[in-house]
Amino acid sequence: MKVLVTGATGFVGQHLVEALLARGWQVRAVARRIEPARALPWFDRVEFVTADVHADDLDLAALAEGVDALVHLAWPGLPNYQALFHFEHNLMADYRFIKQVVAAGVSQVLVTGTCFEYGLQNGPLDEQTAPQPANPYGLAKNTLRLFLEQLQREHPFTLQWARLFYLHGTGQNPNSLLAALDRAIDAQAPVFDMSGGEQLRDYLPIETAADYLAQLLGRRDFNGVVNCSSGQPVSVRALVEARLRERGVGLRLNLGHYPYPTHEPMAFWGVAERLQTLLGAAHDA
């Protein structure tokens, strides 16, 4: 199978490309700049294309030629979840791009959504939970899904919508929690400032998430929404304390230094039953 991956040099993309290659699939990797790609271990094993998939002069025919599936990860402007450009620009630009890919004959599309589609709802969230996005990013992603579901009526194709929860690992945003903690540890800081840490979240190592996405892509008969999540609620404080144990340091946590974020619910996690059922079927195939 030949897979077109947009956003290939991003946090998810750089790991997903490796997972696809490990399955013996061919990858046409797309990103706006080639320099970050050259530093990645898979660069010489893919067909790399330097392109902006939102550009008006994009050679879509060449990009989609010979491709069996699209994995669409590219989404500019993160982690600024509150910016209006998510729906003023990204939403329609993404829709036009994916529509053109489908029109070019690509019959399978996997798009990464977000847990922010669920909005400020607390507790366990499964795929039947009605989306209630509460920030521009979540709104734009959920609306893109609705647009693509309408497109399926006119141009039938398989749409796999994987809602990502909280991912961590190599390549993550340097301002994210664990990246900031690792910097503090490396600098031998005596104290780490953080929130109260009682928020419950759903965390996955990026390598695990990339493997899940690759397996989902292999389930070519699956069409619909699936949570890409652990299914296990973990407090932010417990996550930080686990990293301190892993690194073997006794850094003091200054709990309550930062207020709890207002754009996230206090306690939410993804129900992973559908994911595990699909992955089990993938292993049985």
Sine and cosine of phi, psi and omega as CSV:
sin_phi,cos_phi,sin_psi,cos_psi,sin_omega,cos_omega
0.00,0.00,0.62,-0.79,0.05,-1.00
-0.94,-0.35,0.80,-0.60,-0.12,-0.99
-0.88,-0.47,0.76,-0.65,0.12,-0.99
-1.00,-0.06,0.86,-0.50,-0.04,-1.00
-0.90,-0.44,0.89,-0.45,0.11,-0.99
-1.00,-0.03,0.42,-0.91,-0.05,-1.00
0.90,0.43,0.58,0.82,-0.17,-0.99
-0.92,0.38,-0.40,0.92,-0.03,-1.00
-0.99,-0.11,0.02,1.00,0.02,-1.00
-0.96,0.27,-0.02,-1.00,-0.06,-1.00
-0.83,0.55,-0.78,0.62,0.00,-1.00
-0.96,0.27,-0.69,0.72,-0.11,-0.99
-0.86,0.52,-0.70,0.72,-0.07,-1.00
-0.90,0.45,-0.49,0.87,0.03,-1.00
-1.00,0.07,-0.59,0.80,-0.01,-1.00
-0.92,0.40,-0.65,0.76,0.04,-1.00
-0.84,0.55,-0.69,0.72,0.03,-1.00
-0.88,0.48,-0.66,0.75,-0.01,-1.00
-0.92,0.39,-0.59,0.80,0.03,-1.00
-0.93,0.36,-0.68,0.73,0.03,-1.00
-0.89,0.46,-0.58,0.81,0.00,-1.00
-0.90,0.44,-0.37,0.93,0.04,-1.00
-1.00,-0.01,0.03,1.00,0.03,-1.00
1.00,0.10,0.20,0.98,0.00,-1.00
-1.00,0.07,0.46,-0.89,0.11,-0.99
-0.99,0.10,0.59,-0.81,-0.05,-1.00
-0.78,-0.63,0.79,-0.61,0.23,-0.97
-0.97,-0.23,0.96,-0.28,-0.12,-0.99
-0.99,-0.12,0.75,-0.67,-0.07,-1.00
-0.85,-0.52,0.71,-0.70,0.14,-0.99
-0.43,-0.90,0.29,-0.96,-0.06,-1.00
-0.96,0.26,-0.40,0.92,-0.04,-1.00
-0.74,-0.67,0.63,-0.77,-0.04,-1.00
-1.00,0.05,-0.43,0.91,-0.09,-1.00
-0.84,0.54,-0.75,0.67,0.03,-1.00
-0.88,0.48,-0.53,0.85,-0.04,-1.00
-0.93,0.37,-0.60,0.80,-0.04,-1.00
-0.86,0.51,-0.45,0.89,-0.04,-1.00
-1.00,0.10,-0.11,0.99,-0.06,-1.00
-1.00,-0.01,0.58,-0.82,-0.12,-0.99
-0.90,0.43,-0.35,0.94,-0.05,-1.00
-1.00,-0.07,0.02,1.00,-0.17,-0.99
-0.82,0.58,-0.68,0.73,-0.06,-1.00
-0.98,0.19,-0.05,1.00,-0.04,-1.00
-0.95,-0.32,0.09,1.00,0.01,-1.00
-0.82,-0.57,0.23,-0.97,0.20,-0.98
-1.00,-0.05,0.97,-0.25,-0.08,-1.00
-1.00,-0.06,0.72,-0.69,0.01,-1.00
-0.83,-0.56,0.83,-0.56,0.09,-1.00
-1.00,0.05,0.92,-0.40,-0.05,-1.00
-0.30,-0.95,0.46,-0.89,0.16,-0.99
-0.97,-0.24,0.93,-0.37,-0.10,-0.99
-0.93,0.37,-0.18,0.98,0.06,-1.00
-1.00,-0.07,-0.06,1.00,-0.08,-1.00
-0.95,0.31,0.58,-0.81,0.00,-1.00
-0.92,0.39,-0.48,0.88,-0.06,-1.00
-0.99,-0.12,0.33,0.95,0.00,-1.00
-0.88,0.47,0.75,-0.67,0.07,-1.00
-1.00,0.08,0.99,0.12,-0.10,-0.99
-0.92,0.40,-0.61,0.79,-0.03,-1.00
-0.87,0.50,-0.69,0.73,0.01,-1.00
-0.93,0.36,-0.61,0.79,-0.04,-1.00
-0.92,0.40,-0.61,0.79,-0.08,-1.00
-1.00,-0.05,-0.13,0.99,-0.08,-1.00
-0.88,0.48,0.79,-0.61,0.06,-1.00
0.97,0.26,0.17,0.99,-0.08,-1.00
-1.00,-0.04,0.68,-0.73,0.04,-1.00
-1.00,-0.06,-0.51,0.86,-0.07,-1.00
-0.51,-0.86,0.52,-0.85,0.10,-1.00
-0.94,-0.33,0.75,-0.66,0.22,-0.98
-0.93,-0.37,0.93,-0.38,-0.09,-1.00
-0.98,-0.22,0.96,-0.28,-0.01,-1.00
-0.94,-0.33,-0.43,0.90,-0.11,-0.99
-0.86,0.50,0.73,-0.68,0.07,-1.00
-0.30,-0.95,0.99,-0.14,-0.08,-1.00
-0.91,0.42,0.43,-0.90,0.21,-0.98
1.00,-0.10,0.03,1.00,0.02,-1.00
-0.99,0.13,0.49,-0.87,0.17,0.98
-0.99,-0.15,0.56,0.83,0.05,-1.00
-0.99,0.15,0.99,0.10,-0.13,-0.99
-0.95,0.32,-0.32,0.95,-0.13,-0.99
-1.00,-0.05,-0.12,0.99,-0.10,-0.99
-0.95,0.32,0.64,-0.77,-0.04,-1.00
-0.94,0.33,-0.34,0.94,-0.05,-1.00
-0.90,0.44,-0.27,0.96,0.04,-1.00
-0.86,0.51,-0.68,0.73,0.05,-1.00
-0.98,-0.20,-0.32,0.95,0.03,-1.00
-0.97,0.24,-0.48,0.88,-0.02,-1.00
-0.82,-0.58,-0.85,0.52,-0.15,-0.99
-0.85,0.52,-0.66,0.75,-0.09,-1.00
-0.83,0.56,-0.85,0.53,-0.08,-1.00
-0.96,0.29,-0.55,0.83,0.04,-1.00
-0.90,0.44,-0.66,0.75,0.05,-1.00
-0.91,0.42,-0.69,0.72,-0.01,-1.00
-0.87,0.49,-0.71,0.71,0.00,-1.00
-0.88,0.48,-0.68,0.73,-0.01,-1.00
-0.88,0.47,-0.77,0.63,-0.05,-1.00
-0.90,0.43,-0.63,0.78,0.04,-1.00
-0.87,0.49,-0.67,0.75,0.02,-1.00
-0.91,0.41,-0.63,0.78,0.03,-1.00
-0.89,0.45,-0.70,0.72,0.02,-1.00
-0.90,0.44,-0.68,0.73,0.01,-1.00
-0.89,0.45,-0.46,0.89,0.02,-1.00
-0.98,0.21,-0.07,1.00,0.10,-0.99
0.95,-0.33,0.07,1.00,0.05,-1.00
-0.98,0.21,0.85,-0.52,-0.20,-0.98
-0.99,-0.16,-0.10,0.99,-0.02,-1.00
-0.74,-0.68,0.78,-0.63,-0.03,-1.00
-0.74,-0.67,0.83,-0.56,0.12,-0.99
-0.93,-0.37,0.84,-0.55,0.01,-1.00
-0.87,-0.49,0.68,-0.73,0.09,-1.00
-1.00,0.06,0.87,-0.50,0.14,-0.99
-1.00,-0.06,-0.38,-0.92,-0.09,-1.00
-0.54,-0.84,0.50,-0.87,0.09,-1.00
-0.90,0.45,-0.33,0.94,0.04,-1.00
-0.92,0.38,-0.18,0.98,0.12,-0.99
-0.90,0.44,-0.45,0.89,0.01,-1.00
-0.98,0.19,-0.22,0.97,0.06,-1.00
0.96,0.30,-0.67,-0.75,-0.11,-0.99
-0.99,-0.14,0.40,0.92,0.02,-1.00
-0.97,0.23,0.68,-0.74,-0.01,-1.00
-0.99,-0.12,0.30,-0.96,0.13,-0.99
1.00,-0.01,-0.22,-0.97,0.01,-1.00
-0.96,0.29,0.75,-0.66,-0.07,-1.00
-0.88,-0.48,0.88,-0.48,0.07,-1.00
-0.95,-0.31,0.04,-1.00,-0.11,-0.99
-0.93,0.36,-0.25,0.97,0.06,-1.00
-1.00,0.08,-0.20,0.98,0.04,-1.00
-0.92,0.40,0.80,-0.60,-0.05,-1.00
-0.91,0.41,0.78,-0.62,0.05,-1.00
-0.88,0.48,0.64,-0.77,0.07,-1.00
-0.63,-0.78,0.88,0.47,-0.10,-0.99
-0.84,0.54,0.66,-0.75,-0.10,-1.00
-0.85,-0.52,0.14,0.99,0.13,-0.99
-0.64,-0.77,0.32,-0.95,-0.08,-1.00
-0.84,0.54,-0.59,0.81,0.00,-1.00
-0.90,0.43,-0.78,0.63,0.02,-1.00
-0.88,0.48,-0.62,0.78,0.02,-1.00
-0.90,0.45,-0.71,0.70,-0.03,-1.00
-0.91,0.42,-0.68,0.73,0.00,-1.00
-0.89,0.45,-0.73,0.68,-0.03,-1.00
-0.90,0.43,-0.62,0.78,0.02,-1.00
-0.92,0.39,-0.62,0.79,0.08,-1.00
-0.85,0.52,-0.68,0.73,0.04,-1.00
-0.86,0.51,-0.71,0.71,0.00,-1.00
-0.89,0.45,-0.66,0.75,0.04,-1.00
-0.87,0.49,-0.70,0.71,-0.05,-1.00
-0.93,0.37,-0.56,0.83,0.06,-1.00
-0.91,0.41,-0.57,0.83,0.10,-1.00
-0.94,0.35,-0.62,0.78,0.03,-1.00
-0.87,0.49,-0.56,0.83,0.00,-1.00
-0.86,0.51,-0.47,0.88,0.00,-1.00
-0.94,0.35,-0.51,0.86,-0.02,-1.00
-1.00,-0.07,-0.63,0.77,0.01,-1.00
-0.80,-0.60,1.00,0.01,-0.07,-1.00
-0.84,0.55,0.76,-0.65,0.10,-1.00
-0.39,-0.92,0.28,-0.96,0.03,-1.00
-1.00,0.05,0.82,-0.57,0.02,-1.00
-0.90,-0.43,0.90,-0.45,0.04,-1.00
-0.94,-0.34,0.92,-0.40,-0.09,-1.00
-0.94,-0.33,0.96,-0.28,-0.09,-1.00
-0.98,-0.21,0.93,-0.36,0.00,-1.00
-0.99,0.12,0.93,-0.38,0.01,-1.00
-0.99,0.16,0.66,-0.75,0.13,-0.99
-0.98,-0.18,-0.72,-0.70,-0.12,-0.99
-0.99,-0.11,0.86,-0.51,-0.05,-1.00
-0.93,-0.37,0.53,-0.85,0.04,-1.00
-0.57,-0.82,0.46,-0.89,0.02,-1.00
0.56,-0.83,-0.22,-0.98,-0.04,-1.00
-0.86,0.51,0.78,-0.62,0.02,-1.00
1.00,-0.08,0.00,1.00,-0.02,-1.00
-0.94,0.35,0.29,-0.96,0.03,-1.00
-0.80,0.59,0.78,-0.62,-0.04,-1.00
-0.89,0.45,-0.29,0.96,0.03,-1.00
-1.00,-0.05,-0.01,1.00,0.02,-1.00
-0.95,0.32,0.26,-0.96,-0.17,-0.99
-0.84,0.54,-0.83,0.56,-0.09,-1.00
-0.94,0.35,-0.54,0.84,0.06,-1.00
-0.90,0.43,-0.67,0.74,0.03,-1.00
-0.91,0.41,-0.63,0.78,0.03,-1.00
-0.90,0.44,-0.70,0.72,0.01,-1.00
-0.88,0.47,-0.61,0.79,0.04,-1.00
-0.90,0.44,-0.66,0.75,0.02,-1.00
-0.90,0.44,-0.64,0.76,0.03,-1.00
-0.90,0.43,-0.72,0.70,-0.02,-1.00
-0.89,0.45,-0.55,0.84,0.00,-1.00
-0.99,0.12,0.00,1.00,-0.03,-1.00
0.84,0.54,0.62,0.78,0.06,-1.00
-0.92,0.38,0.60,-0.80,-0.01,-1.00
-0.98,0.18,-0.38,0.93,-0.11,-0.99
-0.69,-0.73,0.56,-0.83,0.10,-0.99
-0.85,-0.53,0.88,-0.47,0.01,-1.00
-0.99,0.17,0.73,-0.69,0.03,-1.00
-0.42,-0.91,0.01,-1.00,0.07,-1.00
-0.96,0.29,-0.10,-0.99,0.06,-1.00
-0.89,0.45,-0.39,0.92,0.13,-0.99
0.99,0.16,0.16,0.99,-0.04,-1.00
-1.00,0.03,-0.06,1.00,0.03,-1.00
-0.87,0.49,0.63,-0.78,0.08,-1.00
-0.98,-0.20,0.78,-0.63,-0.06,-1.00
-0.71,-0.70,0.14,-0.99,0.00,-1.00
-0.89,-0.47,0.92,-0.38,-0.12,-0.99
-0.91,-0.41,0.61,-0.79,0.13,-0.99
-0.70,-0.71,0.67,-0.74,0.21,-0.98
-0.88,0.48,0.60,-0.80,-0.08,-1.00
-0.87,0.49,-0.57,0.83,0.00,-1.00
-0.90,0.45,-0.62,0.78,0.03,-1.00
-0.92,0.40,-0.71,0.70,0.00,-1.00
-0.88,0.47,-0.67,0.74,0.01,-1.00
-0.89,0.46,-0.64,0.77,0.03,-1.00
-0.91,0.42,-0.65,0.76,0.05,-1.00
-0.87,0.50,-0.72,0.70,-0.03,-1.00
-0.90,0.44,-0.66,0.76,0.03,-1.00
-0.89,0.46,-0.66,0.75,0.03,-1.00
-0.91,0.41,-0.63,0.77,0.04,-1.00
-0.88,0.48,-0.65,0.76,0.02,-1.00
-0.88,0.47,-0.55,0.84,0.05,-1.00
-0.95,0.32,-0.30,0.95,0.08,-1.00
-1.00,0.04,0.96,0.27,-0.15,-0.99
-0.92,0.38,-0.23,0.97,0.03,-1.00
-1.00,0.04,-0.14,0.99,-0.05,-1.00
-1.00,0.04,0.79,-0.62,0.07,-1.00
-0.77,-0.64,0.81,-0.58,0.04,-1.00
0.58,-0.81,-0.24,-0.97,-0.06,-1.00
-0.99,-0.16,0.63,-0.78,0.07,-1.00
-0.57,-0.82,0.68,-0.73,0.10,-0.99
-0.97,0.26,0.79,-0.61,0.16,-0.99
-0.99,-0.13,1.00,0.02,-0.18,-0.98
-0.51,-0.86,0.20,-0.98,0.02,-1.00
-1.00,0.09,-0.45,0.89,-0.09,-1.00
0.99,0.16,0.07,1.00,-0.07,-1.00
-0.87,-0.50,0.88,-0.48,0.07,-1.00
-0.96,0.29,0.73,-0.68,0.02,-1.00
-0.73,-0.68,0.72,-0.70,0.02,-1.00
-0.96,0.27,0.49,-0.87,0.04,-1.00
-0.85,0.52,-0.64,0.77,0.01,-1.00
-0.89,0.46,-0.67,0.74,0.00,-1.00
-0.90,0.43,-0.61,0.79,0.04,-1.00
-0.88,0.47,-0.71,0.70,-0.01,-1.00
-0.90,0.43,-0.70,0.71,-0.02,-1.00
-0.90,0.43,-0.57,0.82,0.05,-1.00
-0.91,0.42,-0.63,0.78,0.03,-1.00
-0.92,0.39,-0.61,0.80,0.04,-1.00
-0.89,0.45,-0.65,0.76,0.05,-1.00
-0.91,0.42,-0.67,0.75,0.01,-1.00
-0.88,0.48,-0.62,0.78,-0.01,-1.00
-1.00,0.06,-0.17,0.99,0.05,-1.00
0.93,0.36,0.63,0.78,-0.01,-1.00
-0.81,-0.59,0.37,-0.93,-0.03,-1.00
-0.91,-0.41,0.66,0.75,0.01,-1.00
-0.84,0.54,0.74,-0.68,0.01,-1.00
-0.98,0.18,0.73,-0.68,0.00,-1.00
-1.00,-0.04,0.84,-0.55,0.07,-1.00
-1.00,-0.03,0.98,0.19,-0.08,-1.00
-0.93,0.37,0.65,-0.76,0.04,-1.00
1.00,0.05,0.07,1.00,0.00,-1.00
-0.91,0.42,-0.64,0.77,0.02,-1.00
-0.96,-0.29,0.57,-0.82,0.06,-1.00
-0.95,0.32,0.34,-0.94,0.08,-1.00
-0.93,0.37,0.63,-0.78,-0.01,-1.00
-0.91,0.41,0.60,-0.80,-0.03,-1.00
-1.00,0.01,-0.23,0.97,-0.05,-1.00
-1.00,-0.02,0.09,1.00,0.00,-1.00
-0.75,-0.66,0.54,-0.84,0.13,-0.99
-0.94,0.35,0.27,-0.96,-0.06,-1.00
-0.96,0.27,-0.56,0.83,-0.08,-1.00
-0.54,-0.84,0.94,-0.34,0.07,-1.00
-0.45,-0.89,0.49,-0.87,0.02,-1.00
-0.41,-0.91,0.35,-0.94,-0.04,-1.00
-1.00,0.02,0.67,-0.74,0.18,-0.98
-0.98,0.20,0.81,-0.59,-0.16,-0.99
-0.95,-0.30,0.28,0.96,-0.07,-1.00
-0.90,0.44,-0.70,0.72,-0.01,-1.00
-0.90,0.45,-0.68,0.73,0.02,-1.00
-0.85,0.53,-0.76,0.65,-0.05,-1.00
-0.91,0.41,-0.56,0.83,0.08,-1.00
-0.90,0.44,-0.70,0.71,0.02,-1.00
-0.91,0.42,-0.67,0.75,-0.01,-1.00
-0.93,0.38,-0.60,0.80,0.06,-1.00
-0.88,0.47,-0.66,0.75,0.04,-1.00
-0.92,0.40,-0.57,0.82,0.02,-1.00
-0.90,0.43,-0.63,0.78,0.01,-1.00
-0.93,0.36,-0.54,0.84,-0.03,-1.00
-0.97,0.26,-0.40,0.92,-0.10,-1.00
-0.93,0.37,0.00,0.00,0.00,0.00
